[in-house]
């Protein structure tokens, strides 16, 4: 079953979440090459400029987990840490009918 991963990131006070965009673009450029990747989009909160939400769609939870464990993803994720004010939050949703 396809899944969507909702990834919420919040920057430190005074840092617009759009500062994360180069990191997110780099992450996505590697994700698109991974088995099971379907699509992704990035949303920026208009009321809280420190918050962004990435929606990443995968063919299965296993494919997402494989990508999540890659050294490149971990390295790219760590590159954002100095901008973040809170821990990245992940939520997983099944797509379609059970």
VORONU-787066 format. One record per residue: x, y, z of N, C-alpha, C, O, CB in turn; residue in three letters. Coordinates in steps of 0.1 Angstrom, whole numbers, padded with zeros to 4 digits, always signed. Glycine has a CB too. Layout:
BEGIN
XYZXYZXYZXYZXYZala;...
//
This chain:
BEGIN
+0008-0012+0000+0000+0000+0000+0009+0012+0000+0019+0013+0007-0010+0000+0012unk;+0005+0022-0008+0012+0035-0008+0011+0042+0005+0001+0041+0012+0008+0044-0020unk;+0021+0050+0008+0020+0058+0021+0024+0072+0018+0031+0075+0008+0030+0052+0031unk;+0020+0081+0027+0024+0095+0026+0031+0097+0040+0026+0094+0050+0012+0105+0024unk;+0042+0103+0039+0050+0107+0051+0049+0122+0052+0053+0130+0043+0065+0102+0050unk;+0043+0127+0063+0042+0141+0066+0054+0145+0075+0055+0140+0086+0028+0145+0072unk;+0062+0154+0070+0075+0157+0077+0074+0172+0081+0074+0181+0072+0087+0154+0069unk;+0072+0175+0094+0070+0189+0098+0083+0194+0104+0089+0187+0113+0059+0190+0109unk;+0088+0205+0099+0100+0211+0104+0097+0225+0109+0090+0232+0102+0112+0211+0094unk;+0103+0229+0120+0101+0242+0125+0115+0249+0128+0123+0243+0136+0092+0242+0138unk;+0118+0260+0122+0131+0267+0124+0131+0274+0138+0120+0276+0144+0133+0276+0113unk;+0143+0279+0141+0144+0287+0153+0137+0300+0151+0135+0304+0140+0159+0290+0156unk;+0132+0306+0162+0125+0319+0161+0134+0329+0153+0146+0331+0155+0122+0325+0175unk;+0127+0336+0144+0133+0346+0136+0139+0341+0123+0143+0349+0114+0144+0353+0143unk;+0139+0328+0121+0144+0322+0108+0132+0317+0100+0125+0308+0105+0154+0310+0111unk;+0130+0323+0089+0119+0318+0080+0122+0304+0075+0133+0301+0071+0118+0328+0068unk;+0112+0296+0075+0113+0282+0071+0118+0281+0057+0124+0270+0053+0100+0275+0072unk;+0117+0291+0049+0122+0290+0035+0137+0289+0034+0142+0286+0024+0117+0303+0027unk;+0144+0292+0045+0158+0290+0046+0161+0275+0045+0173+0271+0042+0164+0295+0060unk;+0152+0266+0048+0154+0252+0047+0153+0247+0032+0157+0235+0029+0143+0244+0055unk;+0148+0255+0023+0145+0251+0010+0157+0244+0002+0155+0234-0004+0139+0262+0002unk;+0169+0250+0003+0180+0244-0004+0182+0230+0001+0186+0221-0007+0192+0252-0003unk;+0181+0228+0014+0183+0214+0020+0172+0205+0015+0175+0193+0012+0183+0215+0035unk;+0160+0209+0015+0148+0201+0011+0150+0197-0004+0147+0186-0007+0135+0208+0014unk;+0154+0207-0012+0156+0204-0026+0166+0193-0028+0165+0184-0036+0159+0217-0034unk;+0177+0195-0021+0188+0185-0021+0183+0171-0017+0186+0161-0023+0200+0189-0013unk;+0176+0170-0006+0170+0158-0001+0161+0152-0012+0163+0140-0015+0162+0160+0012unk;+0153+0160-0018+0143+0154-0028+0151+0150-0040+0147+0140-0047+0133+0165-0032unk;+0161+0157-0044+0169+0153-0056+0175+0139-0055+0177+0132-0064+0180+0163-0059unk;+0178+0135-0042+0183+0121-0040+0171+0111-0038+0172+0100-0042+0192+0121-0027unk;+0160+0116-0032+0149+0107-0029+0143+0102-0043+0139+0091-0044+0138+0114-0021unk;+0142+0111-0053+0136+0107-0065+0143+0095-0072+0138+0089-0081+0136+0119-0075unk;+0156+0093-0068+0163+0082-0074+0162+0069-0066+0167+0058-0070+0178+0086-0074unk;+0154+0069-0055+0153+0058-0047+0141+0049-0051+0131+0054-0056+0150+0062-0032unk;+0143+0036-0050+0132+0027-0053+0119+0030-0045+0121+0032-0033+0136+0012-0051unk;+0108+0031-0051+0095+0033-0043+0091+0047-0042+0080+0050-0037+0097+0027-0030unk;+0099+0057-0046+0096+0071-0044+0085+0074-0055+0087+0070-0067+0108+0080-0046unk;+0075+0081-0051+0064+0085-0060+0064+0100-0062+0065+0104-0074+0050+0081-0055unk;+0063+0108-0052+0063+0122-0053+0065+0129-0040+0066+0123-0029+0049+0127-0059unk;+0067+0142-0041+0068+0150-0029+0065+0165-0031+0065+0169-0043+0083+0149-0024unk;+0060+0171-0021+0057+0185-0022+0061+0192-0009+0061+0186+0002+0043+0188-0026unk;+0063+0205-0009+0067+0213+0003+0057+0224+0004+0054+0231-0005+0082+0218+0002unk;+0052+0225+0017+0043+0236+0020+0048+0245+0031+0055+0240+0040+0029+0230+0024unk;+0046+0258+0030+0051+0267+0040+0039+0273+0047+0030+0278+0040+0060+0278+0034unk;+0039+0273+0060+0028+0278+0068+0028+0294+0066+0037+0301+0069+0029+0274+0083unk;+0016+0299+0062+0015+0313+0059+0013+0321+0072+0017+0333+0073+0003+0316+0050unk;+0008+0314+0083+0006+0321+0096+0018+0320+0105+0021+0329+0113-0006+0315+0103unk;+0026+0309+0103+0038+0307+0112+0049+0305+0102+0052+0293+0098+0036+0295+0121unk;+0057+0315+0099+0067+0314+0089+0079+0306+0093+0087+0303+0084+0072+0328+0086unk;+0079+0301+0105+0090+0292+0109+0087+0277+0106+0095+0268+0109+0093+0294+0124unk;+0075+0275+0101+0070+0261+0099+0069+0257+0085+0063+0264+0077+0057+0259+0107unk;+0073+0245+0081+0071+0239+0068+0067+0225+0069+0070+0218+0079+0083+0241+0059unk;+0060+0220+0059+0056+0206+0059+0059+0200+0046+0056+0205+0035+0040+0205+0061unk;+0066+0189+0046+0070+0181+0034+0061+0169+0034+0059+0162+0044+0085+0177+0034unk;+0054+0167+0022+0046+0155+0020+0053+0146+0010+0055+0150-0001+0031+0159+0016unk;+0057+0135+0014+0065+0126+0006+0057+0113+0004+0053+0106+0014+0079+0123+0012unk;+0055+0109-0008+0047+0097-0011+0056+0086-0016+0064+0088-0025+0036+0100-0022unk;+0053+0074-0011+0062+0062-0014+0052+0050-0016+0041+0050-0012+0071+0058-0002unk;+0057+0040-0024+0049+0028-0027+0047+0020-0015+0037+0012-0015+0055+0020-0038unk;+0056+0020-0005+0054+0012+0007+0062+0018+0018+0071+0026+0016+0059-0003+0004unk;+0059+0014+0030+0066+0018+0042+0080+0013+0042+0090+0020+0046+0059+0013+0055unk;+0082+0001+0036+0096-0004+0035+0105+0004+0027+0117+0006+0030+0095-0019+0029unk;+0100+0009+0015+0108+0018+0007+0112+0031+0014+0123+0035+0013+0100+0021-0006unk;+0102+0037+0021+0105+0049+0029+0116+0045+0040+0126+0053+0041+0092+0054+0036unk;+0115+0034+0047+0124+0031+0057+0138+0029+0051+0148+0033+0057+0120+0018+0064unk;+0139+0022+0040+0152+0021+0033+0158+0034+0030+0170+0036+0033+0150+0012+0020unk;+0151+0043+0025+0156+0057+0022+0159+0064+0035+0170+0071+0035+0145+0065+0014unk;+0151+0063+0045+0154+0070+0057+0167+0065+0064+0173+0073+0072+0142+0067+0067unk;+0171+0053+0061+0183+0048+0067+0196+0050+0059+0207+0048+0064+0182+0033+0069unk;+0195+0056+0047+0207+0058+0039+0216+0069+0045+0211+0078+0051+0203+0062+0025unk;+0228+0067+0044+0238+0076+0050+0236+0090+0044+0238+0100+0050+0252+0071+0048unk;+0233+0091+0031+0232+0104+0024+0220+0112+0030+0221+0124+0032+0230+0102+0009unk;+0209+0105+0032+0197+0112+0038+0200+0117+0052+0197+0128+0056+0185+0103+0038unk;+0207+0108+0060+0210+0112+0074+0220+0124+0073+0218+0134+0081+0217+0100+0081unk;+0229+0124+0065+0239+0135+0063+0232+0148+0059+0234+0159+0065+0250+0132+0053unk;+0223+0147+0050+0215+0159+0045+0206+0164+0056+0204+0176+0058+0207+0156+0032unk;+0200+0155+0063+0191+0159+0074+0199+0166+0085+0194+0176+0090+0184+0147+0080unk;+0210+0161+0088+0219+0167+0098+0223+0181+0094+0225+0190+0103+0231+0159+0101unk;+0224+0184+0081+0228+0197+0076+0218+0208+0079+0221+0220+0079+0230+0197+0062unk;+0205+0204+0083+0195+0214+0086+0194+0217+0101+0188+0227+0105+0181+0208+0081unk;+0200+0208+0109+0199+0209+0123+0201+0223+0129+0194+0227+0139+0207+0199+0130unk;+0211+0230+0124+0215+0243+0130+0204+0253+0128+0204+0263+0135+0228+0248+0124unk;+0195+0251+0118+0184+0260+0115+0171+0257+0123+0163+0265+0125+0181+0260+0101unk;+0171+0244+0128+0158+0240+0134+0157+0244+0149+0167+0244+0156+0157+0225+0133unk;+0145+0247+0153+0142+0250+0167+0136+0239+0175+0136+0239+0187+0133+0262+0168unk;+0131+0229+0167+0125+0217+0174+0129+0205+0166+0134+0206+0155+0109+0219+0174unk;+0126+0194+0172+0129+0181+0164+0119+0180+0153+0108+0184+0154+0128+0169+0174unk;+0124+0174+0142+0116+0171+0130+0105+0161+0134+0108+0151+0141+0124+0166+0118unk;+0093+0163+0130+0082+0154+0134+0077+0147+0121+0075+0152+0111+0070+0163+0140unk;+0076+0133+0123+0072+0125+0112+0058+0118+0115+0056+0113+0126+0082+0114+0109unk;+0049+0118+0105+0036+0111+0107+0034+0103+0094+0038+0108+0083+0024+0121+0109unk;+0029+0091+0095+0027+0082+0084+0013+0079+0082+0005+0076+0091+0035+0069+0087unk;+0009+0080+0069-0005+0077+0065-0006+0068+0054+0002+0069+0044-0013+0090+0062unk;-0015+0058+0054-0018+0049+0043-0026+0057+0033-0035+0065+0036-0025+0036+0048unk;-0024+0054+0020-0031+0060+0009-0040+0050+0003-0037+0039+0000-0021+0066-0002unk;-0053+0054+0001-0063+0046-0005-0070+0037+0004-0070+0039+0016-0056+0037-0016unk;-0076+0027-0001-0085+0018+0006-0076+0006+0012-0066+0002+0007-0096+0012-0002unk;-0081+0002+0024-0074-0010+0030-0079-0022+0024-0074-0033+0028-0077-0010+0045unk;
//
